[in-house]
Amino acid sequence: MSGSIPTETTASAHAPAVNDSASAAASGPRVTPFAPSAVRDLGSHLRFWLVAACGLTLDLWSKNWAFGTLTRGEERVIVPNVLEFTIIVNDGALFGIGKGQTTLFLIASMLALLLVWWMFVQSSPRRWALQIALGGILAGALGNMYDRATVKLVEGPNGRLYEKLREDAQAVYLREFPPGNRSARVIRVPIRGDGQSPVGPERGYVRDFIKIVHHFRKKPTWPWVFNVADMLLVGGVGILAIHLWRDRKPPAPAPSPAVDAAGAAE
């Protein structure tokens, strides 16, 4: 009888410690209230802004070079049967989707820039691949956004695209686009008898010049003409998709029957 009393006392003395341990295990590891953010990390900023600046510079320089050097209809071979440079303009989005919706694309580009910045702020400094991808997306969006805001063209009476220089009561003065490496020709289009302009409204265009001419089984490998900004967008979105796929959280494991039985017994 006297030996059982200390045993009960000892058990009761250790019971709170066991309960505390069980509570700590159930609650899981402590979570830091303020996780480190890339916005406070110098290395993250360097990766993000360096990729964005270099990508945007390369995109705008390559477009200016192509449209200042190549003439309309010229196909300059870079790699035979693989790659050519030829200049075209596109008033749609990537792959020519949504032609003529300049204002809508500008608004969508601005929203995309806000989303890119939000994802950068939310990212961890260790996510260097994500920051590189976001920098590429930023450069691509800014490059095509710049074109839509500055390359304003109208369709002339012959179906070609022109830059609108000025318009008065008698005529509209148009300049050929692109000028290429020669002086651009300026044409004068008289105002119609009803006083209406003979040309349509100005629309924003994106300059494209990279063309894949390789064929696979008699079909073009890549049928669209594109630019460096498109490459940055596709590459950045691809890396971002891989990042999000790898970061998916695994589903919580289902409780085992043994645990359910023990809980029911209690």
Buried (B, 14 or more C-beta within 10 A) or exposed (E): EEEEEEEEEEEEEEEEEEEEEEEEEEEEEEEEEEEEBBBEBEEBBEBBBEBBBBBBEBBBEBBEEBBEBBEBEEEBEEEEEEBBBBBBBBBBBBEBEBEEBBEEBBEBBEEBBEEBBEBBEEBBBEBBBBBBBBBBBBBBBBBBBBBBEEBBBBBBEEEBBBBBEEBEEEBBBBBBBBBBEEEBEEBEBEBEEEEEBBBEEBBBBBBBBBBBBEEEEEEEEEEBBBBBBBBBBBBBBEBBEEBEEEEEEEEEEEEEEEEEEEEEEE
